[in-house]
Amino acid sequence: MNSFGEYLRNRREQLGLLLRKVAAERDIDTSMLSKIERSERVATKEMIPIRAKILE
């Protein structure tokens, strides 16, 4: 089973979205989003609905 971060990355790539674009739209640091996707940092519960909206 993939981690939540791996799922986010795969979905973002499927949609053809750039990491920096997603981060800018959500007003978060690109490096933070990258760390979440690599499972080096945990997404907060406030971030999850935001990601869900972007990644459908």
Secondary structure, DSSP 8 states (H G I E B T S, - for coil): ---HHHHHHHHHHHTT--HHHHHHHTT--HHHHHHHHTTSS---TTHHHHHHHHT-
